[in-house]
Amino acid sequence: MQFLNPPDWPRPKGYSNGVSARGRMVFTAGVIGWDEREEIGSDRLADQVRQALANVVAVLRAGDAAPEHVVRMTWYVTDVEEYRASLKEIGAAYRAVMGAHYPAMAVVQVVRLVEPRAKVEIEATAVVPD
């Protein structure tokens, strides 16, 4: 895996501009911050992010992949201002679950998610080396 950041661009914080990788691909669906009983335990965005990331890791493990294999993530949030206000907590949650691995990422605000209490949905693509 090679992280792609043009040399004349500043290094982004918390993500990479691109990733190049070879291997077996593993994709997650859009994963939200509920538990194994499909219950959302908190209405705080940072708590939902932590649980959603833990759920992403669980799906990856089912495909014999791990957080360090993730090459791309798309996050859908219902409130970008709440996301910005929670960045410190979200960053701590991210590092606790994913480690210091920062793939290519996008964050998009959406009007709502299918699950009414969900504040974040995360899709991930992983590449397990050959």
WOBEL-V120449 format. One record per run of one state. SS is the DSSP state (H for helix, E for strand, - for the rest). FROM is the first residue (numbers start at 1). TO is the last residue. If there is no record, write none. Layout:
{{SS:FROM:TO} {SS:FROM:TO}}
This chain:
{{-:1:1} {E:2:4} {-:5:15} {E:16:16} {-:17:17} {E:18:20} {-:21:23} {E:24:27} {-:28:30} {E:31:32} {-:33:44} {H:45:62} {-:63:66} {H:67:69} {E:70:77} {-:78:79} {H:80:85} {-:86:86} {H:87:98} {-:99:103} {E:104:109} {-:110:119} {E:120:128} {-:129:130}}
